[in-house]
Amino acid sequence: MLQTPLLWLHGIDDTTVLCSAGQAGPPFLQQAGMKCEFKANPNLGHSISG
């Protein structure tokens, strides 16, 4: 089975969803067997970019 890896990005300056809360997601996905990498971005608040 082919598995697409995930990249989970989170802004360190996010005051809406704290970075510590964002860091909790990837281990949960990894325990479920998914490939997920977490990266925290400095000077980034709560936003969506594409």
C-alpha distance matrix in Angstrom:
0.0 3.8 6.4 9.9 12.6 15.7 19.2 21.7 25.3 28.4 32.1 34.3 37.3 35.6 38.1 36.4 33.2 34.0 31.9 31.7 30.2 27.6 26.7 25.9 22.9 20.4 20.9 20.2 16.8 16.1 17.2 14.8 11.9 11.7 12.9 16.3 19.4 22.9 25.8 29.3 31.5 35.2 37.7 35.3 36.1 34.5 33.3 30.5 29.9 27.7
3.8 0.0 3.8 6.7 9.6 12.9 16.3 19.2 22.5 25.9 29.4 31.8 34.7 33.2 35.9 34.3 31.3 32.1 29.8 30.0 28.7 25.7 25.0 24.7 21.5 18.9 20.0 19.7 16.1 15.4 17.4 15.2 12.2 10.9 11.1 14.2 17.0 20.5 23.1 26.6 28.6 32.3 34.8 32.4 33.4 31.9 30.5 27.6 26.8 24.4
6.4 3.8 0.0 3.8 6.3 9.4 12.9 15.5 19.0 22.3 25.9 28.2 31.1 29.5 32.3 30.7 27.6 28.4 26.1 26.3 24.9 22.0 21.2 21.0 17.8 15.2 16.4 16.3 12.6 12.1 14.4 12.4 9.6 7.5 7.6 10.6 13.5 16.9 19.6 23.1 25.2 28.9 31.4 29.0 29.9 28.5 27.2 24.6 24.0 21.9
9.9 6.7 3.8 0.0 3.8 6.5 9.9 12.8 16.0 19.4 22.9 25.4 28.2 26.7 29.7 28.2 25.2 26.2 23.8 24.5 23.2 20.0 19.6 19.9 16.6 14.0 16.1 16.2 12.5 12.5 15.5 13.7 11.4 8.3 7.4 9.2 11.6 14.7 17.1 20.4 22.2 26.0 28.2 25.7 26.8 25.4 23.9 21.2 20.3 18.2
12.6 9.6 6.3 3.8 0.0 3.8 6.8 9.9 13.1 16.5 20.0 22.3 25.3 24.0 27.0 25.9 22.8 23.4 20.7 21.4 20.5 17.2 16.4 17.1 14.1 11.1 13.3 14.2 10.7 10.3 13.8 12.9 10.7 7.2 4.8 5.8 7.8 11.1 13.5 17.0 19.0 22.7 25.3 23.0 24.3 23.2 22.1 19.7 19.0 17.4
15.7 12.9 9.4 6.5 3.8 0.0 3.8 6.3 9.6 13.0 16.5 19.0 21.8 20.4 23.3 22.2 19.1 19.8 17.4 18.3 17.2 13.8 13.5 14.4 11.3 8.9 11.9 12.6 9.5 10.1 13.7 12.9 11.8 8.0 6.1 4.6 6.3 8.6 10.9 14.1 16.0 19.8 22.1 19.6 20.6 19.4 18.5 16.2 15.8 14.7
19.2 16.3 12.9 9.9 6.8 3.8 0.0 3.8 6.3 9.9 13.3 15.7 18.6 17.6 20.8 20.1 17.2 17.6 14.9 16.3 15.8 12.1 11.9 13.7 11.2 9.0 12.4 13.8 11.4 11.9 15.6 15.6 14.7 11.1 8.7 5.8 5.0 6.1 7.5 10.7 12.3 16.1 18.5 16.2 17.6 16.9 16.0 14.1 13.5 12.9
21.7 19.2 15.5 12.8 9.9 6.3 3.8 0.0 3.8 6.7 10.4 12.8 15.6 14.2 17.2 16.5 13.5 13.9 11.3 12.8 12.1 8.4 8.7 10.8 8.5 7.2 10.9 12.2 10.6 11.9 15.2 15.4 15.4 12.1 10.5 6.9 6.0 4.7 6.3 8.5 10.5 14.2 16.4 13.9 14.7 13.8 13.5 12.3 12.6 13.0
25.3 22.5 19.0 16.0 13.1 9.6 6.3 3.8 0.0 3.8 7.0 9.7 12.3 11.4 14.8 14.6 12.1 12.3 9.7 12.2 12.1 8.4 9.3 12.2 10.8 10.2 13.7 15.2 14.2 15.4 18.6 19.1 19.2 15.9 14.0 10.4 8.4 6.0 5.0 5.9 7.0 10.7 12.7 10.1 11.4 11.0 10.8 10.2 10.4 11.6
28.4 25.9 22.3 19.4 16.5 13.0 9.9 6.7 3.8 0.0 3.8 6.4 8.8 7.7 11.1 11.2 8.9 8.8 6.4 9.5 9.7 6.5 8.2 11.3 10.8 11.3 14.4 15.8 15.6 17.1 19.8 20.6 21.3 18.4 16.9 13.1 11.1 7.8 6.5 4.9 6.0 8.9 10.4 7.8 8.3 8.3 9.3 10.0 11.1 13.3
32.1 29.4 25.9 22.9 20.0 16.5 13.3 10.4 7.0 3.8 0.0 3.8 5.4 5.3 9.1 10.2 9.0 8.5 6.7 10.4 11.2 9.0 10.7 14.0 14.1 14.8 17.7 19.2 19.3 20.7 23.4 24.3 25.0 22.2 20.5 16.7 14.4 11.0 8.7 5.7 4.8 6.2 6.9 4.4 5.2 6.6 8.3 10.2 11.3 14.2
34.3 31.8 28.2 25.4 22.3 19.0 15.7 12.8 9.7 6.4 3.8 0.0 3.8 5.6 8.5 10.8 9.7 7.6 5.6 8.9 10.9 9.7 10.6 13.9 15.0 15.8 18.1 20.0 20.7 21.7 24.1 25.5 26.3 23.8 22.1 18.3 15.8 12.0 9.7 6.0 5.7 5.3 6.5 6.0 6.7 9.0 11.5 13.8 15.0 17.9
37.3 34.7 31.1 28.2 25.3 21.8 18.6 15.6 12.3 8.8 5.4 3.8 0.0 3.8 6.2 9.1 9.4 8.0 7.8 11.1 12.6 11.9 13.6 16.5 17.6 18.9 21.2 22.7 23.5 24.9 27.1 28.4 29.5 26.9 25.4 21.6 19.2 15.5 13.2 9.6 8.4 6.9 5.8 5.3 4.5 7.5 10.4 13.6 15.1 18.5
35.6 33.2 29.5 26.7 24.0 20.4 17.6 14.2 11.4 7.7 5.3 5.6 3.8 0.0 3.8 5.6 5.9 5.8 6.7 10.1 10.4 9.8 12.4 14.8 15.5 17.3 19.9 20.8 21.5 23.4 25.5 26.4 27.7 25.2 24.2 20.4 18.6 15.0 13.5 10.3 9.8 9.7 8.8 6.6 3.9 4.7 8.3 11.4 13.7 17.2
38.1 35.9 32.3 29.7 27.0 23.3 20.8 17.2 14.8 11.1 9.1 8.5 6.2 3.8 0.0 3.8 5.7 5.7 8.3 10.8 10.8 11.5 14.2 15.9 17.0 19.4 21.6 22.1 23.3 25.4 27.0 28.0 29.8 27.5 26.8 23.1 21.6 18.0 16.8 13.6 13.4 12.9 11.6 10.0 6.8 6.9 10.7 14.0 16.8 20.3
36.4 34.3 30.7 28.2 25.9 22.2 20.1 16.5 14.6 11.2 10.2 10.8 9.1 5.6 3.8 0.0 3.8 6.2 9.2 11.5 10.2 10.7 14.1 15.2 15.6 18.5 20.8 20.7 21.8 24.3 25.8 26.3 28.3 26.0 25.8 22.3 21.4 18.0 17.4 14.9 14.9 15.2 14.2 11.7 8.2 6.3 9.7 12.5 15.9 19.1
33.2 31.3 27.6 25.2 22.8 19.1 17.2 13.5 12.1 8.9 9.0 9.7 9.4 5.9 5.7 3.8 0.0 3.8 6.4 8.4 6.6 7.0 10.4 11.4 11.9 14.7 17.0 16.9 18.1 20.6 22.0 22.6 24.7 22.5 22.3 18.8 18.1 14.8 14.8 12.6 13.5 14.5 14.4 11.8 9.1 7.3 10.4 12.5 15.7 18.6
34.0 32.1 28.4 26.2 23.4 19.8 17.6 13.9 12.3 8.8 8.5 7.6 8.0 5.8 5.7 6.2 3.8 0.0 3.8 5.4 5.3 6.5 8.9 10.4 11.9 14.4 16.2 16.8 18.4 20.3 21.7 22.9 24.8 22.9 22.4 18.8 17.5 14.0 13.7 11.0 12.4 12.9 13.3 11.6 9.6 9.2 12.6 14.9 17.6 20.5
31.9 29.8 26.1 23.8 20.7 17.4 14.9 11.3 9.7 6.4 6.7 5.6 7.8 6.7 8.3 9.2 6.4 3.8 0.0 3.8 5.3 4.9 6.2 8.9 10.5 12.1 13.9 15.3 16.7 18.0 19.8 21.3 22.7 20.7 19.7 16.0 14.3 10.6 10.1 7.6 9.6 10.6 12.0 10.5 9.7 10.0 12.9 14.8 16.8 19.4
31.7 30.0 26.3 24.5 21.4 18.3 16.3 12.8 12.2 9.5 10.4 8.9 11.1 10.1 10.8 11.5 8.4 5.4 3.8 0.0 3.8 5.4 5.1 6.7 9.5 11.4 12.2 13.5 15.6 16.8 18.0 19.9 21.6 20.1 19.5 16.1 14.7 11.4 11.8 10.0 12.7 13.7 15.4 14.3 13.5 13.5 16.4 18.1 20.2 22.6
30.2 28.7 24.9 23.2 20.5 17.2 15.8 12.1 12.1 9.7 11.2 10.9 12.6 10.4 10.8 10.2 6.6 5.3 5.3 3.8 0.0 3.8 5.4 5.3 7.4 10.3 11.4 11.8 13.8 15.7 16.7 18.1 20.2 18.7 18.7 15.4 14.9 11.9 13.0 11.7 14.3 15.8 17.2 15.3 13.8 12.8 15.5 16.8 19.3 21.6
27.6 25.7 22.0 20.0 17.2 13.8 12.1 8.4 8.4 6.5 9.0 9.7 11.9 9.8 11.5 10.7 7.0 6.5 4.9 5.4 3.8 0.0 3.8 5.4 5.8 8.0 10.2 10.9 12.0 13.9 15.7 16.8 18.4 16.3 15.9 12.4 11.7 8.6 9.8 9.0 11.7 13.9 15.6 13.3 12.5 11.4 13.4 14.1 16.3 18.2
26.7 25.0 21.2 19.6 16.4 13.5 11.9 8.7 9.3 8.2 10.7 10.6 13.6 12.4 14.2 14.1 10.4 8.9 6.2 5.1 5.4 3.8 0.0 3.8 5.5 6.4 7.8 9.6 11.1 12.0 13.7 15.6 16.8 15.2 14.4 11.0 9.9 7.0 8.7 8.6 12.1 14.3 16.7 15.1 14.9 14.6 16.5 17.1 18.7 20.3
25.9 24.7 21.0 19.9 17.1 14.4 13.7 10.8 12.2 11.3 14.0 13.9 16.5 14.8 15.9 15.2 11.4 10.4 8.9 6.7 5.3 5.4 3.8 0.0 3.8 6.0 6.2 6.9 9.3 10.7 11.5 13.3 15.3 14.2 14.4 11.6 11.7 9.7 12.2 12.4 15.8 18.0 20.2 18.3 17.7 16.7 18.7 19.1 21.0 22.5
22.9 21.5 17.8 16.6 14.1 11.3 11.2 8.5 10.8 10.8 14.1 15.0 17.6 15.5 17.0 15.6 11.9 11.9 10.5 9.5 7.4 5.8 5.5 3.8 0.0 3.8 5.7 5.4 6.5 8.8 10.2 11.0 13.0 11.4 11.9 9.1 10.1 8.8 11.8 12.7 15.9 18.7 20.7 18.4 17.8 16.3 17.5 17.2 19.1 20.1
20.4 18.9 15.2 14.0 11.1 8.9 9.0 7.2 10.2 11.3 14.8 15.8 18.9 17.3 19.4 18.5 14.7 14.4 12.1 11.4 10.3 8.0 6.4 6.0 3.8 0.0 3.8 5.3 5.1 6.1 8.6 9.8 10.7 8.8 8.5 5.7 6.8 6.5 10.1 12.1 15.5 18.6 21.1 19.0 19.2 18.2 18.9 18.3 19.4 19.9
20.9 20.0 16.4 16.1 13.3 11.9 12.4 10.9 13.7 14.4 17.7 18.1 21.2 19.9 21.6 20.8 17.0 16.2 13.9 12.2 11.4 10.2 7.8 6.2 5.7 3.8 0.0 3.8 5.4 4.9 6.1 8.6 9.8 9.3 9.5 7.9 9.1 9.2 12.8 14.6 18.2 21.0 23.8 22.0 22.1 21.3 22.4 22.0 23.2 23.7
20.2 19.7 16.3 16.2 14.2 12.6 13.8 12.2 15.2 15.8 19.2 20.0 22.7 20.8 22.1 20.7 16.9 16.8 15.3 13.5 11.8 10.9 9.6 6.9 5.4 5.3 3.8 0.0 3.8 5.5 5.2 6.5 9.0 8.9 10.6 9.4 11.6 11.8 15.4 17.0 20.5 23.3 25.7 23.5 23.2 21.7 22.7 22.1 23.7 24.1
16.8 16.1 12.6 12.5 10.7 9.5 11.4 10.6 14.2 15.6 19.3 20.7 23.5 21.5 23.3 21.8 18.1 18.4 16.7 15.6 13.8 12.0 11.1 9.3 6.5 5.1 5.4 3.8 0.0 3.8 5.4 5.0 6.6 5.4 7.4 6.8 9.9 11.0 14.7 17.0 20.2 23.4 25.9 23.5 23.4 21.8 22.2 20.9 22.1 22.0
16.1 15.4 12.1 12.5 10.3 10.1 11.9 11.9 15.4 17.1 20.7 21.7 24.9 23.4 25.4 24.3 20.6 20.3 18.0 16.8 15.7 13.9 12.0 10.7 8.8 6.1 4.9 5.5 3.8 0.0 3.8 5.2 5.1 4.8 5.9 6.3 9.1 10.9 14.7 17.4 20.8 24.0 26.8 24.8 25.2 24.1 24.5 23.4 24.1 23.9
17.2 17.4 14.4 15.5 13.8 13.7 15.6 15.2 18.6 19.8 23.4 24.1 27.1 25.5 27.0 25.8 22.0 21.7 19.8 18.0 16.7 15.7 13.7 11.5 10.2 8.6 6.1 5.2 5.4 3.8 0.0 3.8 5.3 7.2 9.3 10.1 12.7 14.2 18.0 20.3 23.8 26.8 29.6 27.6 27.7 26.4 27.1 26.1 27.2 27.2
14.8 15.2 12.4 13.7 12.9 12.9 15.6 15.4 19.1 20.6 24.3 25.5 28.4 26.4 28.0 26.3 22.6 22.9 21.3 19.9 18.1 16.8 15.6 13.3 11.0 9.8 8.6 6.5 5.0 5.2 3.8 0.0 3.8 5.8 9.1 10.4 13.8 15.6 19.3 21.8 25.0 28.3 30.8 28.5 28.3 26.6 27.0 25.6 26.7 26.3
11.9 12.2 9.6 11.4 10.7 11.8 14.7 15.4 19.2 21.3 25.0 26.3 29.5 27.7 29.8 28.3 24.7 24.8 22.7 21.6 20.2 18.4 16.8 15.3 13.0 10.7 9.8 9.0 6.6 5.1 5.3 3.8 0.0 3.8 6.8 9.3 12.7 15.3 19.0 21.9 25.1 28.5 31.2 29.0 29.4 27.9 27.9 26.3 26.8 26.1
11.7 10.9 7.5 8.3 7.2 8.0 11.1 12.1 15.9 18.4 22.2 23.8 26.9 25.2 27.5 26.0 22.5 22.9 20.7 20.1 18.7 16.3 15.2 14.2 11.4 8.8 9.3 8.9 5.4 4.8 7.2 5.8 3.8 0.0 3.8 6.2 9.9 12.6 16.1 19.2 22.1 25.6 28.3 25.9 26.5 25.0 24.7 22.9 23.2 22.3
12.9 11.1 7.6 7.4 4.8 6.1 8.7 10.5 14.0 16.9 20.5 22.1 25.4 24.2 26.8 25.8 22.3 22.4 19.7 19.5 18.7 15.9 14.4 14.4 11.9 8.5 9.5 10.6 7.4 5.9 9.3 9.1 6.8 3.8 0.0 3.8 6.9 10.3 13.6 17.0 19.7 23.3 26.1 24.1 25.1 24.1 23.8 21.9 21.8 20.9
16.3 14.2 10.6 9.2 5.8 4.6 5.8 6.9 10.4 13.1 16.7 18.3 21.6 20.4 23.1 22.3 18.8 18.8 16.0 16.1 15.4 12.4 11.0 11.6 9.1 5.7 7.9 9.4 6.8 6.3 10.1 10.4 9.3 6.2 3.8 0.0 3.8 6.7 10.0 13.3 16.1 19.7 22.5 20.4 21.4 20.5 20.3 18.8 18.9 18.4
19.4 17.0 13.5 11.6 7.8 6.3 5.0 6.0 8.4 11.1 14.4 15.8 19.2 18.6 21.6 21.4 18.1 17.5 14.3 14.7 14.9 11.7 9.9 11.7 10.1 6.8 9.1 11.6 9.9 9.1 12.7 13.8 12.7 9.9 6.9 3.8 0.0 3.8 6.7 10.3 13.0 16.5 19.6 17.9 19.4 19.1 19.1 18.0 17.8 17.7
22.9 20.5 16.9 14.7 11.1 8.6 6.1 4.7 6.0 7.8 11.0 12.0 15.5 15.0 18.0 18.0 14.8 14.0 10.6 11.4 11.9 8.6 7.0 9.7 8.8 6.5 9.2 11.8 11.0 10.9 14.2 15.6 15.3 12.6 10.3 6.7 3.8 0.0 3.8 6.8 9.9 13.2 16.3 14.7 16.0 16.0 16.5 16.0 16.2 16.9
25.8 23.1 19.6 17.1 13.5 10.9 7.5 6.3 5.0 6.5 8.7 9.7 13.2 13.5 16.8 17.4 14.8 13.7 10.1 11.8 13.0 9.8 8.7 12.2 11.8 10.1 12.8 15.4 14.7 14.7 18.0 19.3 19.0 16.1 13.6 10.0 6.7 3.8 0.0 3.8 6.5 9.8 13.0 11.8 13.8 14.6 15.0 14.9 14.7 15.7
29.3 26.6 23.1 20.4 17.0 14.1 10.7 8.5 5.9 4.9 5.7 6.0 9.6 10.3 13.6 14.9 12.6 11.0 7.6 10.0 11.7 9.0 8.6 12.4 12.7 12.1 14.6 17.0 17.0 17.4 20.3 21.8 21.9 19.2 17.0 13.3 10.3 6.8 3.8 0.0 3.8 6.6 9.7 8.8 10.8 12.1 13.3 14.1 14.3 16.2
31.5 28.6 25.2 22.2 19.0 16.0 12.3 10.5 7.0 6.0 4.8 5.7 8.4 9.8 13.4 14.9 13.5 12.4 9.6 12.7 14.3 11.7 12.1 15.8 15.9 15.5 18.2 20.5 20.2 20.8 23.8 25.0 25.1 22.1 19.7 16.1 13.0 9.9 6.5 3.8 0.0 3.8 6.6 6.0 8.9 11.0 11.6 12.7 12.4 14.6
35.2 32.3 28.9 26.0 22.7 19.8 16.1 14.2 10.7 8.9 6.2 5.3 6.9 9.7 12.9 15.2 14.5 12.9 10.6 13.7 15.8 13.9 14.3 18.0 18.7 18.6 21.0 23.3 23.4 24.0 26.8 28.3 28.5 25.6 23.3 19.7 16.5 13.2 9.8 6.6 3.8 0.0 3.8 5.5 8.6 11.7 12.9 14.8 14.7 17.3
37.7 34.8 31.4 28.2 25.3 22.1 18.5 16.4 12.7 10.4 6.9 6.5 5.8 8.8 11.6 14.2 14.4 13.3 12.0 15.4 17.2 15.6 16.7 20.2 20.7 21.1 23.8 25.7 25.9 26.8 29.6 30.8 31.2 28.3 26.1 22.5 19.6 16.3 13.0 9.7 6.6 3.8 0.0 3.8 6.6 10.3 11.5 13.9 14.0 17.1
35.3 32.4 29.0 25.7 23.0 19.6 16.2 13.9 10.1 7.8 4.4 6.0 5.3 6.6 10.0 11.7 11.8 11.6 10.5 14.3 15.3 13.3 15.1 18.3 18.4 19.0 22.0 23.5 23.5 24.8 27.6 28.5 29.0 25.9 24.1 20.4 17.9 14.7 11.8 8.8 6.0 5.5 3.8 0.0 3.8 6.9 7.8 10.2 10.7 14.0
36.1 33.4 29.9 26.8 24.3 20.6 17.6 14.7 11.4 8.3 5.2 6.7 4.5 3.9 6.8 8.2 9.1 9.6 9.7 13.5 13.8 12.5 14.9 17.7 17.8 19.2 22.1 23.2 23.4 25.2 27.7 28.3 29.4 26.5 25.1 21.4 19.4 16.0 13.8 10.8 8.9 8.6 6.6 3.8 0.0 3.8 6.1 9.5 11.3 14.9
34.5 31.9 28.5 25.4 23.2 19.4 16.9 13.8 11.0 8.3 6.6 9.0 7.5 4.7 6.9 6.3 7.3 9.2 10.0 13.5 12.8 11.4 14.6 16.7 16.3 18.2 21.3 21.7 21.8 24.1 26.4 26.6 27.9 25.0 24.1 20.5 19.1 16.0 14.6 12.1 11.0 11.7 10.3 6.9 3.8 0.0 3.8 7.2 10.0 13.6
33.3 30.5 27.2 23.9 22.1 18.5 16.0 13.5 10.8 9.3 8.3 11.5 10.4 8.3 10.7 9.7 10.4 12.6 12.9 16.4 15.5 13.4 16.5 18.7 17.5 18.9 22.4 22.7 22.2 24.5 27.1 27.0 27.9 24.7 23.8 20.3 19.1 16.5 15.0 13.3 11.6 12.9 11.5 7.8 6.1 3.8 0.0 3.8 6.6 10.1
30.5 27.6 24.6 21.2 19.7 16.2 14.1 12.3 10.2 10.0 10.2 13.8 13.6 11.4 14.0 12.5 12.5 14.9 14.8 18.1 16.8 14.1 17.1 19.1 17.2 18.3 22.0 22.1 20.9 23.4 26.1 25.6 26.3 22.9 21.9 18.8 18.0 16.0 14.9 14.1 12.7 14.8 13.9 10.2 9.5 7.2 3.8 0.0 3.8 6.8
29.9 26.8 24.0 20.3 19.0 15.8 13.5 12.6 10.4 11.1 11.3 15.0 15.1 13.7 16.8 15.9 15.7 17.6 16.8 20.2 19.3 16.3 18.7 21.0 19.1 19.4 23.2 23.7 22.1 24.1 27.2 26.7 26.8 23.2 21.8 18.9 17.8 16.2 14.7 14.3 12.4 14.7 14.0 10.7 11.3 10.0 6.6 3.8 0.0 3.7
27.7 24.4 21.9 18.2 17.4 14.7 12.9 13.0 11.6 13.3 14.2 17.9 18.5 17.2 20.3 19.1 18.6 20.5 19.4 22.6 21.6 18.2 20.3 22.5 20.1 19.9 23.7 24.1 22.0 23.9 27.2 26.3 26.1 22.3 20.9 18.4 17.7 16.9 15.7 16.2 14.6 17.3 17.1 14.0 14.9 13.6 10.1 6.8 3.7 0.0
